[in-house]
Amino acid sequence: MIEDKIIFYEIVCTFEKIFTDISGEYCSFLKSDLLEKNFNSKVNTLISPSSEMSFPENKICLTIFYDSEEFKLQTYHGEYRDLKCLIQDRLYTEDFGDCGGMGRCGTCLVEVIGLKGEAALKKRNESTTLGRLSSIGPEIRLACQIRVDDSLSNVLIRVLGK
């Protein structure tokens, strides 16, 4: 249910952007009181807390060190496809993940302490890309190759970048 509300909210925001003219005001047909009230009530319904809007119970808690700061983050399975997306979205990193998650550029380097199970295995292009880089330890990974799931719970991550 929450996914539907988020998608609807994104559609409403896109609709609002499309029908905004250069001066930043709504086009004349959007200024009607009825449409504006309907729009505002839908947005308020989407962003106001309700019993229907509950987040998954299985929270994934992780600690990320970036730019000499510590960030304690919570997410849930399915919110982000990989660790690179989570880091970019929450920490606003620059020049991080230039290849878009293909595992080829090595710009999303992270040190991961405490990763276990299948998530600790290097897959796809990751081994080849890491092999090109010098002085890489076993805890160094490409964030784009680490899926966001329960295996990230309680791990420590240090963003290394390029």
C-alpha positions in Angstrom: 0.0 0.0 0.0 2.8 2.5 0.9 4.5 1.8 -2.5 1.3 2.8 -4.3 1.1 6.0 -2.3 4.8 6.8 -3.0 4.3 6.2 -6.7 1.2 8.3 -6.7 3.0 11.1 -4.9 5.8 11.0 -7.5 3.3 11.1 -10.3 1.6 14.1 -8.7 5.0 15.9 -8.3 5.9 15.2 -11.9 2.4 16.5 -13.0 3.0 19.6 -11.0 6.5 20.2 -12.6 5.2 19.6 -16.1 2.4 22.1 -15.8 4.4 24.8 -14.2 5.3 27.7 -16.5 8.6 29.5 -16.7 7.6 32.1 -14.1 7.1 29.3 -11.6 3.3 29.7 -11.4 0.7 27.1 -12.3 -0.7 27.3 -15.7 -4.2 29.0 -15.8 -6.2 25.7 -16.0 -4.4 24.4 -12.9 -5.3 27.5 -10.9 -9.0 26.5 -10.5 -9.9 26.2 -6.8 -11.5 22.8 -7.3 -8.4 21.3 -8.9 -6.0 22.9 -6.3 -8.1 21.7 -3.4 -8.2 18.2 -4.8 -4.5 18.2 -5.5 -3.7 19.5 -2.0 -6.0 16.9 -0.3 -4.3 14.1 -2.2 -0.9 15.3 -1.3 -1.8 15.8 2.4 -3.3 12.3 2.4 0.0 10.9 1.0 2.3 12.7 3.4 0.4 12.6 6.6 0.9 9.6 8.9 -1.9 7.1 9.0 -2.5 3.5 10.1 -2.1 2.4 6.5 1.4 3.9 6.2 3.6 1.5 8.1 7.1 0.7 7.3 8.4 -2.9 7.2 9.2 -4.3 10.6 12.6 -5.8 9.5 14.7 -2.8 9.7 18.3 -2.9 8.5 20.6 -0.8 10.8 24.0 0.0 9.6 26.8 2.5 10.4 28.6 4.4 7.6 31.7 6.5 8.0 32.0 9.1 5.3 34.1 12.2 5.2 35.2 11.9 8.9 31.6 11.6 10.1 29.6 8.7 11.4 26.1 8.1 10.1 23.8 5.6 11.7 21.2 4.7 9.1 18.1 2.5 9.0 16.6 1.1 5.8 14.6 -2.0 4.9 14.9 -4.7 2.3 13.8 -3.4 -1.1 14.2 0.3 -0.4 17.5 0.5 -2.3 18.8 -2.0 -4.9 22.3 -1.8 -3.7 24.6 -0.1 -1.1 25.8 2.5 -3.7 22.3 3.8 -4.2 21.7 4.0 -0.4 25.0 5.9 0.1 24.3 8.3 -2.8 20.8 9.0 -1.6 21.4 9.4 2.1 24.9 10.9 2.1 25.0 12.9 -1.1 28.4 11.7 -2.2 30.2 13.2 -5.2 32.0 11.2 -7.9 30.7 7.9 -6.3 29.6 5.2 -8.7 30.5 6.7 -12.0 29.6 3.5 -14.0 26.1 3.4 -12.6 26.4 0.1 -10.8 28.1 -2.0 -13.4 31.1 -2.9 -11.2 33.6 -1.5 -13.7 34.9 1.9 -12.5 35.9 1.3 -8.9 34.6 4.7 -7.7 32.2 3.2 -5.2 34.9 1.6 -3.0 33.9 0.8 0.6 35.4 -1.1 3.4 32.8 -3.4 5.0 33.4 -4.9 8.4 31.1 -7.7 9.5 29.5 -8.8 6.2 28.7 -12.5 6.3 27.1 -15.2 4.2 26.6 -15.0 0.5 26.8 -11.2 0.6 30.5 -11.5 1.4 31.1 -13.3 -1.9 32.4 -11.1 -4.8 30.3 -11.5 -7.9 30.1 -10.3 -11.5 32.7 -7.7 -12.4 33.8 -7.0 -8.9 36.8 -9.3 -8.6 38.2 -8.1 -11.9 37.7 -4.4 -11.0 39.2 -4.8 -7.6 42.1 -6.8 -9.1 43.1 -3.7 -11.1 43.4 -1.6 -8.0 46.4 -1.8 -5.8 46.6 -2.6 -2.0 43.0 -3.9 -1.7 42.2 -6.0 1.4 39.5 -8.6 1.7 37.1 -6.2 3.3 37.3 -3.7 0.4 34.2 -4.0 -1.9 32.3 -2.2 -4.6 29.2 -0.7 -3.0 27.3 -1.2 -6.3 27.7 -5.0 -5.9 26.4 -5.3 -2.4 22.6 -5.8 -2.2 20.7 -4.1 0.6 19.3 -6.9 2.6 19.5 -8.4 6.1 23.2 -9.3 5.7 23.9 -5.6 6.1 22.4 -5.4 9.6 24.9 -4.2 12.1 27.9 -3.9 9.7 30.4 -1.1 9.7 31.0 0.6 6.4 33.7 3.2 5.5 33.3 5.0 2.2 36.6 5.1 0.4 35.6 6.4 -3.0 38.3 6.7 -5.7 
